[in-house]
C-alpha cells in the first residue's frame, strides 16, 4: 500500500509530527510505502529514512529558496514558530493553501498513493478532500480547539470531515468532541489510541546526576520534570505554583526541570523569579536523546494541562520508567492510573504539590517506575497498533 501522509506541522517539534513519524516508520516496517507532505523552515526535515518528502517552505530566521514570506502557522505554538492560523490574513491564507495544494498534487502525481492519511480536521485535510484520493483524517484535538475558537475555518473543517472515509479519534474525550462538533460524521469515527516508538523511548542506563551535570544543574534528592509546549493550556504556571509549595515544605530536596519552549517562556521565567523558586530550571527545547535521558532519571513527570486531547508526553515518560502526575482532563485519564501515577484536578496547585510529593516519597517508588515502563510498552508500543490502522485504511 502507498500511503501519503499530510501534516500541518514539521515532523519534529509537535505531537502530530511525532505521530506522523511513528506511523510512517512502522508502516514501512510492514512493507508499505510512505510519502509525507509537511511545512518546514529549515533544511533539517526529520523525515524517517525511506519515506518520501514533499516539504512546503516557510520563512523562519532567513528565507529558504521558494519559501513563503511568513512562518508556518500553528494552533498555539511550535519551537520554531509562534505564528498561528488565527494570525493569517487573507492573502497569507490563500498563499498557504495554494502552496500546499501544489505540493499535494505533485506528491499524488509522482507517488500515486492508494490512500491519504491527513492530520487534523483542518485546512490540509480539506485539500485532501479536493484531491479525489480516498482519505482518512486523525483529529488531534488542537484542530477541535481551533474549530471552537473561531468560525473562520469551519467551512474547511466541515468539508474535510464530511469527505473522510474515517475520522480517527485518539482518546475517549477526543472521540466525544468530534461527534459533538461533526454529528453528521459520528458513524465514521473510529477510536485508535496514539502509540510511541520503543526504539526512541525506553529506560536509559544513566544517572540523574550525569544527566543534570550536562545542564550544569546539581541534583538534590528528587527530580521532577515537565516536557512540552510553554503554552497556557499546558498549565506550566500551575506547576510553578505547586513548586513554591513543595520547595517550601521540603527545602533543598527537589529539583524541577522544565523542558520545552513557546510563547509563554519569558512569562513563566518571570513567574519563577517572582515566586523566588530556587530549584526550577528552564532547559528550552531538547532533542530525543536528551528527553529520553531525563525521563529515565526523573522521579516523576508532570502533565498539568488544562486541555490535553491525548497526552503523548505521558506515554513517552512512562515508557522511560517515570511515573506521571497529570490532570484529570481530556485523554490523560485514559493513560494514567493509580498503578503508574496519579490524577489531580485542573488548576489545583495545592493538590498537584501534594500528589507530586506523595509520588516522590512512596516506599514502592522504584517498583512503580519499573511497572510504568512495562505498562507503556504493553499498551502503547506503536507496532502493536499498526494492524488496526491498516484495517482503517482498508475499510
Secondary structure, DSSP 8 states (H G I E B T S, - for coil): -EEEEE-SS-SSSSHHHHHHHHHHHHHHHTT-EEEEEEEESSS-----TT-EEEEEEB-SSS--TT-BSS---BSS-BTTB--BGGG--HHHHHHHHHHHHHHHHHHHHHH--SEEEEESSSHHHHHHHHH-S-EEEEE-SHHHHHHHH-STTHHHHHHHHHH-SEEEE-SHHHHHHHHHH-GGGGGGEEE----B-TTTSS--S--HHHHHHTTT----SEEEEEES--SGGGTHHHHHHHHHHHHHHSTTTEEEEEE---TTHHHHHHHHHHTT-SSEEEEES--HHHHHHHHHH-SEEEE--S--SS-HHHHHHHHTT-EEEEESSTTHHHH--TTTEEEE-TT-HHHHHHHHHHHHT-TTHHHHHHHHHHHHHHHHBGGGGHHHHHHHHH-
